């Protein structure tokens, strides 16, 4: 009988958007690449919220007082896989929230949203991905 485990490594994409999220032994790492932009978030830079939908994994891609915020949230359901290194194909939703700065809120809506359907794999991993060679977050967001 094979053992079952909750997936803790997710590799997702849609067009130019590529996301890798892992949470192994309590150390979450979120990598996001859009075209030439690349962000890496670790630990408390990532907000994780348990909901009825699954986990909401949220990172701030851009936070500029004059421009506003760009926030990305990944909705991850609980996925059970058969064993270590067994991949399961999945489809999940990502939501980008664009919040306008305080100066422009009187003229515009406070937030706009963009939804993307991502596809990829979920698996259970015993060790964390090697992120020591990854670049730090980019300063500007563009899709």
Helices and strands as residue ranges (DSSP letters): E 5-6, E 9-14, E 17-24, E 27-34, E 37-42, G 43-45, E 47-51, E 54-64, E 68-76, E 80-81, E 88-99, G 102-104, E 111-123
